[in-house]
Amino acid sequence: MPLNLVVQTAFLGDLLLSIPLLKKCREMWPEHQLGLVCRKGFGDFFLKTGLVHHVFEIEKGKADTYQKIAENLKSFEVDHLISPHESLRTAFLVSKIKARQKISFAKPWNFIFYNSRVEKDLKLPDPIRQISLLKNINPHVTKDIETFRTQEKPYLPDAHGKLSAPPVWASMSLRSQVLSLPGVYDSLKARFPLPGFDEGKAVLLFPGSVWATKRWTAEGFINAGIALQEKGYQVYVMGGPGEEVLAESVAKEIPGSICLAGKTKVIESTQLIARAALVIGNDSASTHLAAVCETPLIAVFGPTIIEFGFRPWSAESYIVHQAGLKCRPCGKHGHHHCPIGTHVCMKNISAEEVLKTAGFILR
């Protein structure tokens, strides 16, 4: 059976924004199997939700894992190889994979590696940018994108900070697939006390981010968590590997909260996110996971802006940010330190501002 292959070796948040592309590939080629090349630890989620048939995981910094993937793919008949990831290292991996058609965004140098290249429209939200890689193959994709471009306003939040819903043809929702997985939630309940989830009273805080400047203040998360606990919600402080210390320090200051940072795999985290009343996080993978689960979310934006295209991609996405700052944005991905030493884009966002939006969502 022929295989289509999507190569996306970015961080988890960017990988989640590839879900609409993966879904479109399944729709366009139902007779094909679908494979995904991604970072180690992320593939399990895509396999268990049934979005892809095969996963090939790389470890950044380990060249032999790239070679192993190329060797493993020799046993497949790869039809379309689609790479939203634009790095030179990814291009070298692509060069070692035999495929009938290789597709990526056009760059001055990558004609050597891809025989079909698409101009990248930076004004489009990233999930739709990624789907645009298929427009040279499917004219319906071109038509849908043009309609979206002329009719939708994806970067205009309403008075409550709510963003517009994605079009159905570009949805990244996997809520039904997550909730239908047998045994995962029961396994979590056997390992941890999970009050609040079955009653619709669980609120999840994700204070971490790969980039330090994209993190809202610990004080903000703490004060918001205390207020929500006092209103009868059960607060959980969450995070991925490497975020345990930050999460524990936040949870310690919120009486009655529960910290699960670093204790759940991605597929397990989605079980909790899908059952939560609200997720509060930064411009990071946490809010994209909430969008996948269609859980109401508040994304606190600081150094980055939603016009870059990486806004949370669901109908229940709300943003809180400091509009009008001359230093904003200071970069596409954030920094490890504020370039001007003030970090006012995050420090000036109060817990009261986030709680106002939370109150509207939880009303």
C-alpha positions as CSV (number, residue, x, y, z in Angstrom):
1,M,0.0,0.0,0.0
2,P,1.4,3.4,-0.9
3,L,2.5,5.8,1.9
4,N,2.2,9.6,2.1
5,L,4.7,11.1,4.5
6,V,4.6,14.4,6.5
7,V,7.9,15.6,7.9
8,Q,7.5,18.0,10.8
9,T,10.3,17.9,13.3
10,A,9.5,21.1,15.1
11,F,8.5,21.6,18.8
12,L,5.2,20.1,19.9
13,G,3.2,23.2,19.5
14,D,4.2,23.6,15.8
15,L,3.6,19.9,15.3
16,L,0.1,20.1,16.6
17,L,-0.6,22.9,14.2
18,S,0.1,20.3,11.4
19,I,-3.0,18.3,12.4
20,P,-5.2,20.0,9.8
21,L,-2.6,19.1,7.1
22,L,-2.6,15.5,8.3
23,K,-6.4,15.3,8.3
24,K,-6.5,16.8,4.8
25,C,-4.0,14.2,3.6
26,R,-6.2,11.4,5.0
27,E,-9.2,13.0,3.2
28,M,-7.5,13.4,-0.1
29,W,-5.8,10.0,-0.2
30,P,-8.1,7.5,1.7
31,E,-6.4,4.6,-0.1
32,H,-3.0,5.6,1.2
33,Q,-1.4,5.1,4.6
34,L,0.0,8.2,6.3
35,G,3.3,8.4,8.0
36,L,4.7,11.2,10.2
37,V,8.3,12.1,10.9
38,C,8.5,14.0,14.3
39,R,10.6,14.4,17.4
40,K,11.0,11.6,19.9
41,G,8.1,11.3,22.4
42,F,5.5,13.0,20.2
43,G,4.5,10.2,17.8
44,D,2.5,8.1,20.3
45,F,-0.3,10.8,20.5
46,F,-0.8,10.7,16.7
47,L,-0.8,6.9,16.6
48,K,-3.2,6.4,19.4
49,T,-5.7,9.0,18.1
50,G,-5.6,7.2,14.7
51,L,-4.5,10.2,12.8
52,V,-1.5,8.4,11.2
53,H,-0.5,4.8,10.5
54,H,3.2,5.1,11.1
55,V,5.5,7.3,13.1
56,F,9.3,7.8,12.6
57,E,10.9,9.6,15.5
58,I,14.1,11.6,15.4
59,E,16.3,12.7,18.3
60,K,17.7,16.2,17.9
61,G,21.4,16.1,18.0
62,K,21.7,12.4,17.1
63,A,22.5,12.1,13.4
64,D,22.1,8.3,13.4
65,T,18.4,8.6,14.1
66,Y,17.9,10.5,10.8
67,Q,19.8,7.7,9.0
68,K,17.7,5.0,10.7
69,I,14.5,6.7,9.5
70,A,15.8,6.9,5.9
71,E,16.7,3.2,6.1
72,N,13.3,2.2,7.5
73,L,11.5,4.1,4.8
74,K,13.2,2.1,2.1
75,S,10.6,-0.6,2.7
76,F,7.7,1.8,1.9
77,E,6.5,3.0,-1.4
78,V,6.4,6.8,-0.6
79,D,4.1,8.7,-2.9
80,H,3.8,12.3,-1.6
81,L,6.4,13.6,0.9
82,I,5.2,16.9,2.4
83,S,7.5,18.9,4.6
84,P,6.2,22.0,6.4
85,H,9.6,22.0,8.3
86,E,12.0,24.1,6.3
87,S,15.4,23.5,7.9
88,L,18.5,22.4,6.0
89,R,18.8,19.3,8.2
90,T,15.3,18.3,7.3
91,A,16.0,18.8,3.7
92,F,19.1,16.5,3.9
93,L,16.8,13.8,5.5
94,V,14.3,14.3,2.6
95,S,17.1,13.9,0.1
96,K,17.7,10.4,1.5
97,I,14.1,9.3,1.1
98,K,12.8,8.1,-2.2
99,A,9.4,9.6,-3.0
100,R,7.5,10.3,-6.2
101,Q,6.8,13.9,-5.2
102,K,8.5,16.0,-2.6
103,I,6.7,19.2,-1.5
104,S,7.8,22.1,0.7
105,F,7.7,25.9,1.0
106,A,9.8,27.7,-1.6
107,K,13.2,28.9,-0.4
108,P,16.0,30.2,-2.6
109,W,18.1,27.0,-2.0
110,N,15.7,24.1,-1.6
111,F,14.9,23.5,-5.3
112,I,17.6,20.8,-5.0
113,F,15.6,18.8,-2.5
114,Y,11.9,19.3,-3.5
115,N,10.3,19.0,-7.0
116,S,7.2,20.9,-5.9
117,R,7.5,24.2,-4.0
118,V,4.8,26.5,-2.7
119,E,5.1,30.2,-1.8
120,K,4.5,30.7,1.9
121,D,1.9,33.2,2.7
122,L,2.8,34.7,6.1
123,K,-0.5,36.5,6.5
124,L,-2.3,33.2,6.8
125,P,-2.7,31.3,10.1
126,D,-0.1,28.5,10.3
127,P,-2.5,25.6,10.0
128,I,-3.8,27.0,6.7
129,R,-0.3,27.8,5.5
130,Q,0.5,24.2,6.0
131,I,-2.6,23.0,4.1
132,S,-1.5,25.4,1.3
133,L,1.3,22.9,0.5
134,L,-1.4,20.8,-1.2
135,K,-2.8,23.5,-3.4
136,N,-0.8,22.5,-6.5
137,I,-2.4,19.1,-6.2
138,N,-5.9,19.9,-5.2
139,P,-7.8,22.9,-6.7
140,H,-10.4,22.8,-3.9
141,V,-7.6,23.7,-1.4
142,T,-6.8,26.8,-3.4
143,K,-10.4,27.8,-3.5
144,D,-11.0,27.3,0.2
145,I,-7.9,29.3,1.1
146,E,-8.9,32.2,-1.1
147,T,-12.4,32.2,0.5
148,F,-10.8,32.2,3.9
149,R,-8.4,35.0,3.0
150,T,-11.2,37.3,1.8
151,Q,-13.9,36.6,4.3
152,E,-12.3,35.7,7.7
153,K,-10.6,37.8,10.3
154,P,-8.5,35.3,12.3
155,Y,-6.5,37.9,14.2
156,L,-9.3,40.1,15.5
157,P,-10.4,39.1,19.0
158,D,-13.7,40.3,20.3
159,A,-14.3,42.4,23.4
160,H,-13.7,39.4,25.6
161,G,-10.5,38.3,23.8
162,K,-12.2,35.5,21.9
163,L,-10.8,34.6,18.5
164,S,-12.9,33.5,15.5
165,A,-13.5,29.8,14.9
166,P,-11.4,27.9,12.3
167,P,-13.2,26.7,9.2
168,V,-14.4,23.2,9.3
169,W,-12.1,22.1,6.5
170,A,-9.0,23.2,8.5
171,S,-10.1,22.0,12.0
172,M,-7.5,20.6,14.3
173,S,-10.0,19.0,16.7
174,L,-9.4,15.5,17.8
175,R,-11.7,15.7,20.8
176,S,-13.8,12.6,20.0
177,Q,-10.7,10.6,19.3
178,V,-9.1,11.6,22.6
179,L,-12.2,10.9,24.7
180,S,-12.9,7.5,23.0
181,L,-9.5,6.0,23.9
182,P,-10.2,3.1,26.2
183,G,-8.6,2.9,29.6
184,V,-6.4,5.9,29.5
185,Y,-8.5,8.1,31.8
186,D,-9.2,5.2,34.2
187,S,-5.5,4.5,34.4
188,L,-4.8,8.1,35.3
189,K,-7.5,7.9,38.0
190,A,-5.8,4.8,39.4
191,R,-2.5,6.7,39.7
192,F,-3.6,10.1,40.8
193,P,-6.4,11.7,42.8
194,L,-8.3,13.6,40.2
195,P,-11.1,15.7,41.9
196,G,-13.0,18.1,39.8
197,F,-12.7,16.5,36.4
198,D,-15.9,14.4,36.5
199,E,-17.8,17.4,38.0
200,G,-16.6,20.0,35.3
201,K,-14.7,21.9,38.0
202,A,-11.0,21.3,37.0
203,V,-8.9,24.2,35.8
204,L,-5.5,23.6,34.4
205,L,-2.6,26.0,34.6
206,F,0.5,25.6,32.4
207,P,3.1,28.2,33.5
208,G,5.9,26.9,31.3
209,S,7.2,27.5,27.8
210,V,10.4,26.5,25.9
211,W,11.2,30.3,25.7
212,A,11.5,32.1,29.1
213,T,10.1,35.4,27.7
214,K,6.9,33.7,26.6
215,R,6.1,32.8,30.2
216,W,3.5,34.8,32.0
217,T,4.7,35.7,35.6
218,A,4.7,33.0,38.3
219,E,2.9,35.6,40.4
220,G,0.2,35.9,37.8
221,F,-0.4,32.2,37.7
222,I,-0.4,31.9,41.5
223,N,-2.9,34.7,42.0
224,A,-5.2,33.4,39.3
225,G,-5.0,29.9,40.8
226,I,-5.7,31.1,44.3
227,A,-8.8,33.0,43.1
228,L,-10.1,30.0,41.1
229,Q,-9.6,27.7,44.1
230,E,-11.5,30.1,46.3
231,K,-14.4,30.1,43.8
232,G,-14.7,26.3,44.1
233,Y,-12.6,25.1,41.1
234,Q,-9.9,22.5,41.5
235,V,-6.7,23.9,40.2
236,Y,-4.0,21.6,38.6
237,V,-0.6,22.9,37.7
238,M,0.7,21.1,34.6
239,G,3.8,21.0,32.4
240,G,6.1,18.8,30.3
241,P,9.6,17.4,31.0
242,G,11.9,20.2,32.3
243,E,9.0,22.3,33.6
244,E,8.6,20.4,36.9
245,V,10.5,22.9,39.1
246,L,8.5,25.9,37.9
247,A,5.2,24.1,38.1
248,E,6.0,22.8,41.7
249,S,6.9,26.3,42.8
250,V,3.6,27.7,41.5
251,A,1.5,24.9,42.9
252,K,3.2,25.3,46.3
253,E,1.7,28.8,46.6
254,I,-1.8,27.8,45.6
255,P,-3.4,26.1,48.6
256,G,-5.3,23.0,47.6
257,S,-3.8,22.8,44.1
258,I,-2.4,19.6,42.6
259,C,0.8,19.5,40.5
260,L,1.1,16.9,37.8
261,A,3.9,18.4,35.8
262,G,6.2,15.9,34.2
263,K,4.0,13.0,35.4
264,T,1.9,12.4,32.3
265,K,2.6,11.6,28.6
266,V,1.1,13.8,25.9
267,I,-1.8,11.4,25.3
268,E,-2.5,11.3,29.0
269,S,-2.4,15.1,29.3
270,T,-5.0,15.4,26.6
271,Q,-7.3,13.1,28.6
272,L,-7.2,15.7,31.4
273,I,-7.3,18.7,29.1
274,A,-10.4,17.4,27.3
275,R,-12.3,17.0,30.6
276,A,-11.2,20.4,32.1
277,A,-13.4,23.4,32.4
278,L,-10.6,25.8,31.4
279,V,-6.9,25.8,30.4
280,I,-4.7,28.9,31.1
281,G,-1.3,28.9,29.5
282,N,1.2,30.8,27.4
283,D,1.8,30.9,23.7
284,S,3.0,27.3,23.9
285,A,2.1,23.7,23.3
286,S,-0.3,23.7,26.2
287,T,-2.8,26.0,24.6
288,H,-2.5,24.2,21.3
289,L,-3.3,20.9,23.1
290,A,-6.4,22.6,24.5
291,A,-7.4,23.6,21.0
292,V,-7.0,20.0,19.8
293,C,-9.4,19.0,22.7
294,E,-11.8,21.9,22.1
295,T,-11.4,22.9,25.7
296,P,-11.9,26.6,26.5
297,L,-8.5,28.2,26.8
298,I,-6.9,31.5,27.7
299,A,-3.5,32.1,26.0
300,V,-1.4,34.8,27.5
301,F,0.7,36.4,24.8
302,G,3.8,38.5,25.5
303,P,6.8,38.9,23.1
304,T,4.9,37.2,20.3
305,I,1.7,38.3,18.5
306,I,-1.1,36.2,17.0
307,E,-0.5,37.8,13.6
308,F,2.6,35.6,13.2
309,G,0.0,32.8,12.6
310,F,0.5,30.6,15.6
311,R,-2.7,31.6,17.5
312,P,-4.6,28.8,19.2
313,W,-6.7,27.2,16.6
314,S,-10.2,26.5,18.0
315,A,-13.6,28.1,18.5
316,E,-13.0,28.4,22.3
317,S,-9.7,30.3,22.1
318,Y,-9.3,33.5,24.1
319,I,-6.2,35.7,24.3
320,V,-4.9,38.2,26.9
321,H,-2.1,40.5,25.8
322,Q,-0.7,44.0,26.2
323,A,-1.7,45.9,23.1
324,G,0.2,49.0,21.9
325,L,3.7,48.2,23.3
326,K,6.4,49.5,21.0
327,C,8.7,46.7,21.9
328,R,6.2,44.0,20.9
329,P,6.9,41.7,19.0
330,C,10.5,41.3,19.8
331,G,10.9,38.0,17.9
332,K,9.1,35.2,16.2
333,H,9.8,32.6,18.9
334,G,10.5,34.6,22.1
335,H,13.9,34.8,23.9
336,H,15.6,33.4,26.9
337,H,15.9,36.9,28.2
338,C,14.0,40.1,27.5
339,P,16.0,42.1,24.9
340,I,15.4,45.4,26.7
341,G,15.5,44.0,30.2
342,T,12.0,44.9,31.3
343,H,9.6,42.0,30.2
344,V,6.7,44.5,30.5
345,C,4.8,42.5,27.9
346,M,4.2,39.9,30.6
347,K,4.8,41.7,33.9
348,N,2.1,44.3,33.0
349,I,-0.6,41.6,32.6
350,S,-2.4,41.2,36.0
351,A,-4.1,38.2,37.4
352,E,-7.3,40.3,37.5
353,E,-7.2,40.7,33.7
354,V,-6.9,37.0,33.1
355,L,-9.6,36.2,35.8
356,K,-12.0,38.6,34.1
357,T,-11.7,36.5,30.9
358,A,-11.9,33.3,32.9
359,G,-15.1,34.6,34.6
360,F,-16.7,35.2,31.3
361,I,-15.8,31.7,30.1
362,L,-16.9,30.0,33.3
363,R,-20.1,32.0,33.8
